[in-house]
Amino acid sequence: MSYVVASKLKELVKKHGMMSSGDLADALSKHLEGAVATACNRAKANGRKTVRPEDL
């Protein structure tokens, strides 16, 4: 499942004067999924059911 809008990611990369590969959005989605899982685990460890920015 992709969590990233590929066209917006491509636009952001282009804004920085770079080009993006076709699989960049998938790689970023996997990275994001891992970061969210880590944040959820941290929130659980702190006895919360709400994930906050500081959990990232």
PDB file of N, CA, C and O in Angstrom:
ATOM      1  N   MET A   1       0.846  -1.181   0.000  1.00  0.00           N
ATOM      2  CA  MET A   1       0.000   0.000   0.000  1.00  0.00           C
ATOM      3  C   MET A   1       0.891   1.244   0.000  1.00  0.00           C
ATOM      4  O   MET A   1       1.875   1.327   0.735  1.00  0.00           O
ATOM      5  N   SER A   2       0.525   2.187  -0.828  1.00  0.00           N
ATOM      6  CA  SER A   2       1.306   3.417  -0.915  1.00  0.00           C
ATOM      7  C   SER A   2       0.662   4.505  -0.061  1.00  0.00           C
ATOM      8  O   SER A   2      -0.544   4.736  -0.139  1.00  0.00           O
ATOM      9  N   TYR A   3       1.467   5.160   0.742  1.00  0.00           N
ATOM     10  CA  TYR A   3       0.995   6.237   1.602  1.00  0.00           C
ATOM     11  C   TYR A   3       1.408   7.598   1.065  1.00  0.00           C
ATOM     12  O   TYR A   3       1.100   8.627   1.666  1.00  0.00           O
ATOM     13  N   VAL A   4       2.105   7.604  -0.066  1.00  0.00           N
ATOM     14  CA  VAL A   4       2.682   8.821  -0.619  1.00  0.00           C
ATOM     15  C   VAL A   4       2.029   9.125  -1.965  1.00  0.00           C
ATOM     16  O   VAL A   4       1.842   8.226  -2.785  1.00  0.00           O
ATOM     17  N   VAL A   5       1.688  10.374  -2.191  1.00  0.00           N
ATOM     18  CA  VAL A   5       1.172  10.804  -3.488  1.00  0.00           C
ATOM     19  C   VAL A   5       2.384  11.049  -4.380  1.00  0.00           C
ATOM     20  O   VAL A   5       3.124  12.014  -4.193  1.00  0.00           O
ATOM     21  N   ALA A   6       2.573  10.165  -5.346  1.00  0.00           N
ATOM     22  CA  ALA A   6       3.776  10.185  -6.179  1.00  0.00           C
ATOM     23  C   ALA A   6       3.951  11.509  -6.912  1.00  0.00           C
ATOM     24  O   ALA A   6       5.072  12.007  -7.022  1.00  0.00           O
ATOM     25  N   SER A   7       2.874  12.082  -7.412  1.00  0.00           N
ATOM     26  CA  SER A   7       2.991  13.338  -8.162  1.00  0.00           C
ATOM     27  C   SER A   7       3.464  14.481  -7.268  1.00  0.00           C
ATOM     28  O   SER A   7       4.234  15.335  -7.706  1.00  0.00           O
ATOM     29  N   LYS A   8       3.011  14.499  -6.029  1.00  0.00           N
ATOM     30  CA  LYS A   8       3.437  15.547  -5.090  1.00  0.00           C
ATOM     31  C   LYS A   8       4.894  15.351  -4.684  1.00  0.00           C
ATOM     32  O   LYS A   8       5.637  16.320  -4.530  1.00  0.00           O
ATOM     33  N   LEU A   9       5.297  14.097  -4.513  1.00  0.00           N
ATOM     34  CA  LEU A   9       6.690  13.807  -4.189  1.00  0.00           C
ATOM     35  C   LEU A   9       7.592  14.227  -5.339  1.00  0.00           C
ATOM     36  O   LEU A   9       8.637  14.842  -5.127  1.00  0.00           O
ATOM     37  N   LYS A  10       7.187  13.895  -6.548  1.00  0.00           N
ATOM     38  CA  LYS A  10       7.960  14.263  -7.737  1.00  0.00           C
ATOM     39  C   LYS A  10       8.076  15.782  -7.845  1.00  0.00           C
ATOM     40  O   LYS A  10       9.137  16.306  -8.186  1.00  0.00           O
ATOM     41  N   GLU A  11       6.989  16.483  -7.554  1.00  0.00           N
ATOM     42  CA  GLU A  11       6.978  17.947  -7.574  1.00  0.00           C
ATOM     43  C   GLU A  11       7.963  18.514  -6.551  1.00  0.00           C
ATOM     44  O   GLU A  11       8.689  19.464  -6.843  1.00  0.00           O
ATOM     45  N   LEU A  12       7.985  17.933  -5.364  1.00  0.00           N
ATOM     46  CA  LEU A  12       8.896  18.383  -4.308  1.00  0.00           C
ATOM     47  C   LEU A  12      10.350  18.161  -4.700  1.00  0.00           C
ATOM     48  O   LEU A  12      11.192  19.037  -4.505  1.00  0.00           O
ATOM     49  N   VAL A  13      10.638  17.000  -5.247  1.00  0.00           N
ATOM     50  CA  VAL A  13      12.007  16.696  -5.673  1.00  0.00           C
ATOM     51  C   VAL A  13      12.429  17.650  -6.790  1.00  0.00           C
ATOM     52  O   VAL A  13      13.552  18.153  -6.793  1.00  0.00           O
ATOM     53  N   LYS A  14      11.529  17.894  -7.733  1.00  0.00           N
ATOM     54  CA  LYS A  14      11.818  18.788  -8.856  1.00  0.00           C
ATOM     55  C   LYS A  14      12.074  20.206  -8.362  1.00  0.00           C
ATOM     56  O   LYS A  14      12.903  20.919  -8.927  1.00  0.00           O
ATOM     57  N   LYS A  15      11.370  20.619  -7.313  1.00  0.00           N
ATOM     58  CA  LYS A  15      11.548  21.945  -6.711  1.00  0.00           C
ATOM     59  C   LYS A  15      12.990  22.145  -6.248  1.00  0.00           C
ATOM     60  O   LYS A  15      13.499  23.266  -6.235  1.00  0.00           O
ATOM     61  N   HIS A  16      13.632  21.054  -5.873  1.00  0.00           N
ATOM     62  CA  HIS A  16      15.024  21.102  -5.419  1.00  0.00           C
ATOM     63  C   HIS A  16      16.006  20.889  -6.570  1.00  0.00           C
ATOM     64  O   HIS A  16      17.202  20.700  -6.348  1.00  0.00           O
ATOM     65  N   GLY A  17      15.494  20.921  -7.795  1.00  0.00           N
ATOM     66  CA  GLY A  17      16.347  20.810  -8.968  1.00  0.00           C
ATOM     67  C   GLY A  17      16.838  19.406  -9.257  1.00  0.00           C
ATOM     68  O   GLY A  17      17.852  19.230  -9.932  1.00  0.00           O
ATOM     69  N   MET A  18      16.133  18.408  -8.756  1.00  0.00           N
ATOM     70  CA  MET A  18      16.553  17.024  -8.931  1.00  0.00           C
ATOM     71  C   MET A  18      15.482  16.241  -9.677  1.00  0.00           C
ATOM     72  O   MET A  18      14.363  16.715  -9.873  1.00  0.00           O
ATOM     73  N   MET A  19      15.849  15.033 -10.087  1.00  0.00           N
ATOM     74  CA  MET A  19      14.910  14.114 -10.717  1.00  0.00           C
ATOM     75  C   MET A  19      14.669  12.961  -9.756  1.00  0.00           C
ATOM     76  O   MET A  19      15.500  12.685  -8.891  1.00  0.00           O
ATOM     77  N   SER A  20      13.531  12.286  -9.905  1.00  0.00           N
ATOM     78  CA  SER A  20      13.220  11.169  -9.009  1.00  0.00           C
ATOM     79  C   SER A  20      13.050   9.886  -9.808  1.00  0.00           C
ATOM     80  O   SER A  20      12.558   9.900 -10.936  1.00  0.00           O
ATOM     81  N   SER A  21      13.462   8.786  -9.209  1.00  0.00           N
ATOM     82  CA  SER A  21      13.302   7.486  -9.857  1.00  0.00           C
ATOM     83  C   SER A  21      11.863   7.018  -9.674  1.00  0.00           C
ATOM     84  O   SER A  21      11.145   7.522  -8.811  1.00  0.00           O
ATOM     85  N   GLY A  22      11.455   6.072 -10.474  1.00  0.00           N
ATOM     86  CA  GLY A  22      10.092   5.577 -10.435  1.00  0.00           C
ATOM     87  C   GLY A  22       9.709   4.885  -9.148  1.00  0.00           C
ATOM     88  O   GLY A  22       8.531   4.850  -8.793  1.00  0.00           O
ATOM     89  N   ASP A  23      10.679   4.333  -8.443  1.00  0.00           N
ATOM     90  CA  ASP A  23      10.372   3.588  -7.220  1.00  0.00           C
ATOM     91  C   ASP A  23      10.603   4.394  -5.942  1.00  0.00           C
ATOM     92  O   ASP A  23      10.581   3.833  -4.846  1.00  0.00           O
ATOM     93  N   LEU A  24      10.824   5.694  -6.068  1.00  0.00           N
ATOM     94  CA  LEU A  24      11.062   6.535  -4.896  1.00  0.00           C
ATOM     95  C   LEU A  24       9.841   6.580  -3.976  1.00  0.00           C
ATOM     96  O   LEU A  24       9.987   6.498  -2.757  1.00  0.00           O
ATOM     97  N   ALA A  25       8.646   6.708  -4.541  1.00  0.00           N
ATOM     98  CA  ALA A  25       7.432   6.785  -3.718  1.00  0.00           C
ATOM     99  C   ALA A  25       7.228   5.502  -2.914  1.00  0.00           C
ATOM    100  O   ALA A  25       6.832   5.557  -1.750  1.00  0.00           O
ATOM    101  N   ASP A  26       7.496   4.349  -3.526  1.00  0.00           N
ATOM    102  CA  ASP A  26       7.359   3.079  -2.802  1.00  0.00           C
ATOM    103  C   ASP A  26       8.365   2.984  -1.660  1.00  0.00           C
ATOM    104  O   ASP A  26       8.029   2.532  -0.565  1.00  0.00           O
ATOM    105  N   ALA A  27       9.597   3.411  -1.919  1.00  0.00           N
ATOM    106  CA  ALA A  27      10.629   3.375  -0.881  1.00  0.00           C
ATOM    107  C   ALA A  27      10.270   4.307   0.271  1.00  0.00           C
ATOM    108  O   ALA A  27      10.461   3.962   1.437  1.00  0.00           O
ATOM    109  N   LEU A  28       9.752   5.486  -0.055  1.00  0.00           N
ATOM    110  CA  LEU A  28       9.362   6.433   0.988  1.00  0.00           C
ATOM    111  C   LEU A  28       8.172   5.907   1.787  1.00  0.00           C
ATOM    112  O   LEU A  28       8.100   6.116   2.998  1.00  0.00           O
ATOM    113  N   SER A  29       7.248   5.232   1.126  1.00  0.00           N
ATOM    114  CA  SER A  29       6.107   4.633   1.828  1.00  0.00           C
ATOM    115  C   SER A  29       6.572   3.585   2.834  1.00  0.00           C
ATOM    116  O   SER A  29       6.057   3.524   3.950  1.00  0.00           O
ATOM    117  N   LYS A  30       7.539   2.762   2.446  1.00  0.00           N
ATOM    118  CA  LYS A  30       8.079   1.747   3.363  1.00  0.00           C
ATOM    119  C   LYS A  30       8.771   2.405   4.549  1.00  0.00           C
ATOM    120  O   LYS A  30       8.632   1.957   5.687  1.00  0.00           O
ATOM    121  N   HIS A  31       9.518   3.474   4.273  1.00  0.00           N
ATOM    122  CA  HIS A  31      10.205   4.206   5.339  1.00  0.00           C
ATOM    123  C   HIS A  31       9.173   4.818   6.296  1.00  0.00           C
ATOM    124  O   HIS A  31       9.339   4.758   7.514  1.00  0.00           O
ATOM    125  N   LEU A  32       8.127   5.396   5.749  1.00  0.00           N
ATOM    126  CA  LEU A  32       7.066   6.006   6.547  1.00  0.00           C
ATOM    127  C   LEU A  32       6.347   4.967   7.400  1.00  0.00           C
ATOM    128  O   LEU A  32       6.029   5.219   8.562  1.00  0.00           O
ATOM    129  N   GLU A  33       6.094   3.801   6.818  1.00  0.00           N
ATOM    130  CA  GLU A  33       5.430   2.726   7.556  1.00  0.00           C
ATOM    131  C   GLU A  33       6.263   2.314   8.772  1.00  0.00           C
ATOM    132  O   GLU A  33       5.713   2.076   9.848  1.00  0.00           O
ATOM    133  N   GLY A  34       7.567   2.230   8.609  1.00  0.00           N
ATOM    134  CA  GLY A  34       8.449   1.890   9.720  1.00  0.00           C
ATOM    135  C   GLY A  34       8.461   2.965  10.791  1.00  0.00           C
ATOM    136  O   GLY A  34       8.447   2.661  11.984  1.00  0.00           O
ATOM    137  N   ALA A  35       8.487   4.226  10.365  1.00  0.00           N
ATOM    138  CA  ALA A  35       8.493   5.337  11.318  1.00  0.00           C
ATOM    139  C   ALA A  35       7.199   5.373  12.128  1.00  0.00           C
ATOM    140  O   ALA A  35       7.225   5.633  13.331  1.00  0.00           O
ATOM    141  N   VAL A  36       6.082   5.116  11.478  1.00  0.00           N
ATOM    142  CA  VAL A  36       4.793   5.116  12.174  1.00  0.00           C
ATOM    143  C   VAL A  36       4.712   3.942  13.151  1.00  0.00           C
ATOM    144  O   VAL A  36       4.199   4.094  14.259  1.00  0.00           O
ATOM    145  N   ALA A  37       5.211   2.782  12.752  1.00  0.00           N
ATOM    146  CA  ALA A  37       5.214   1.620  13.647  1.00  0.00           C
ATOM    147  C   ALA A  37       6.045   1.907  14.895  1.00  0.00           C
ATOM    148  O   ALA A  37       5.644   1.560  16.006  1.00  0.00           O
ATOM    149  N   THR A  38       7.191   2.535  14.711  1.00  0.00           N
ATOM    150  CA  THR A  38       8.051   2.902  15.840  1.00  0.00           C
ATOM    151  C   THR A  38       7.337   3.897  16.752  1.00  0.00           C
ATOM    152  O   THR A  38       7.401   3.776  17.976  1.00  0.00           O
ATOM    153  N   ALA A  39       6.661   4.874  16.161  1.00  0.00           N
ATOM    154  CA  ALA A  39       5.931   5.872  16.944  1.00  0.00           C
ATOM    155  C   ALA A  39       4.793   5.220  17.732  1.00  0.00           C
ATOM    156  O   ALA A  39       4.558   5.576  18.887  1.00  0.00           O
ATOM    157  N   CYS A  40       4.094   4.277  17.120  1.00  0.00           N
ATOM    158  CA  CYS A  40       3.009   3.569  17.815  1.00  0.00           C
ATOM    159  C   CYS A  40       3.546   2.774  18.997  1.00  0.00           C
ATOM    160  O   CYS A  40       2.946   2.770  20.071  1.00  0.00           O
ATOM    161  N   ASN A  41       4.662   2.109  18.802  1.00  0.00           N
ATOM    162  CA  ASN A  41       5.275   1.343  19.893  1.00  0.00           C
ATOM    163  C   ASN A  41       5.692   2.257  21.034  1.00  0.00           C
ATOM    164  O   ASN A  41       5.536   1.899  22.201  1.00  0.00           O
ATOM    165  N   ARG A  42       6.219   3.430  20.714  1.00  0.00           N
ATOM    166  CA  ARG A  42       6.642   4.373  21.747  1.00  0.00           C
ATOM    167  C   ARG A  42       5.430   4.871  22.534  1.00  0.00           C
ATOM    168  O   ARG A  42       5.479   4.974  23.760  1.00  0.00           O
ATOM    169  N   ALA A  43       4.346   5.177  21.824  1.00  0.00           N
ATOM    170  CA  ALA A  43       3.129   5.641  22.503  1.00  0.00           C
ATOM    171  C   ALA A  43       2.582   4.555  23.430  1.00  0.00           C
ATOM    172  O   ALA A  43       2.183   4.847  24.558  1.00  0.00           O
ATOM    173  N   LYS A  44       2.561   3.308  22.962  1.00  0.00           N
ATOM    174  CA  LYS A  44       2.094   2.187  23.791  1.00  0.00           C
ATOM    175  C   LYS A  44       2.963   2.034  25.029  1.00  0.00           C
ATOM    176  O   LYS A  44       2.457   1.811  26.129  1.00  0.00           O
ATOM    177  N   ALA A  45       4.278   2.156  24.845  1.00  0.00           N
ATOM    178  CA  ALA A  45       5.212   2.014  25.964  1.00  0.00           C
ATOM    179  C   ALA A  45       4.994   3.098  27.011  1.00  0.00           C
ATOM    180  O   ALA A  45       5.295   2.903  28.189  1.00  0.00           O
ATOM    181  N   ASN A  46       4.470   4.237  26.576  1.00  0.00           N
ATOM    182  CA  ASN A  46       4.191   5.334  27.494  1.00  0.00           C
ATOM    183  C   ASN A  46       2.749   5.316  27.998  1.00  0.00           C
ATOM    184  O   ASN A  46       2.284   6.285  28.599  1.00  0.00           O
ATOM    185  N   GLY A  47       2.042   4.207  27.749  1.00  0.00           N
ATOM    186  CA  GLY A  47       0.688   4.049  28.254  1.00  0.00           C
ATOM    187  C   GLY A  47      -0.358   4.898  27.546  1.00  0.00           C
ATOM    188  O   GLY A  47      -1.395   5.219  28.127  1.00  0.00           O
ATOM    189  N   ARG A  48      -0.094   5.264  26.298  1.00  0.00           N
ATOM    190  CA  ARG A  48      -1.043   6.081  25.543  1.00  0.00           C
ATOM    191  C   ARG A  48      -1.577   5.323  24.340  1.00  0.00           C
ATOM    192  O   ARG A  48      -0.933   4.408  23.827  1.00  0.00           O
ATOM    193  N   LYS A  49      -2.759   5.715  23.901  1.00  0.00           N
ATOM    194  CA  LYS A  49      -3.326   5.176  22.668  1.00  0.00           C
ATOM    195  C   LYS A  49      -3.301   6.228  21.564  1.00  0.00           C
ATOM    196  O   LYS A  49      -3.787   5.994  20.457  1.00  0.00           O
ATOM    197  N   THR A  50      -2.735   7.377  21.877  1.00  0.00           N
ATOM    198  CA  THR A  50      -2.637   8.472  20.914  1.00  0.00           C
ATOM    199  C   THR A  50      -1.177   8.669  20.536  1.00  0.00           C
ATOM    200  O   THR A  50      -0.319   8.848  21.401  1.00  0.00           O
ATOM    201  N   VAL A  51      -0.907   8.636  19.249  1.00  0.00           N
ATOM    202  CA  VAL A  51       0.449   8.880  18.752  1.00  0.00           C
ATOM    203  C   VAL A  51       0.615  10.382  18.585  1.00  0.00           C
ATOM    204  O   VAL A  51      -0.205  11.042  17.946  1.00  0.00           O
ATOM    205  N   ARG A  52       1.682  10.913  19.164  1.00  0.00           N
ATOM    206  CA  ARG A  52       1.962  12.351  19.134  1.00  0.00           C
ATOM    207  C   ARG A  52       3.211  12.617  18.301  1.00  0.00           C
ATOM    208  O   ARG A  52       3.992  11.701  18.043  1.00  0.00           O
ATOM    209  N   PRO A  53       3.403  13.864  17.881  1.00  0.00           N
ATOM    210  CA  PRO A  53       4.595  14.195  17.092  1.00  0.00           C
ATOM    211  C   PRO A  53       5.906  13.805  17.777  1.00  0.00           C
ATOM    212  O   PRO A  53       6.861  13.400  17.115  1.00  0.00           O
ATOM    213  N   GLU A  54       5.944  13.926  19.082  1.00  0.00           N
ATOM    214  CA  GLU A  54       7.190  13.591  19.786  1.00  0.00           C
ATOM    215  C   GLU A  54       7.501  12.096  19.755  1.00  0.00           C
ATOM    216  O   GLU A  54       8.621  11.695  20.070  1.00  0.00           O
ATOM    217  N   ASP A  55       6.535  11.274  19.382  1.00  0.00           N
ATOM    218  CA  ASP A  55       6.781   9.838  19.255  1.00  0.00           C
ATOM    219  C   ASP A  55       7.607   9.516  18.013  1.00  0.00           C
ATOM    220  O   ASP A  55       8.220   8.452  17.917  1.00  0.00           O
ATOM    221  N   LEU A  56       7.613  10.439  17.077  1.00  0.00           N
ATOM    222  CA  LEU A  56       8.406  10.233  15.868  1.00  0.00           C
ATOM    223  C   LEU A  56       9.871  10.445  16.157  1.00  0.00           C
ATOM    224  O   LEU A  56      10.702  10.316  15.258  1.00  0.00           O
TER     225      LEU A  56
END
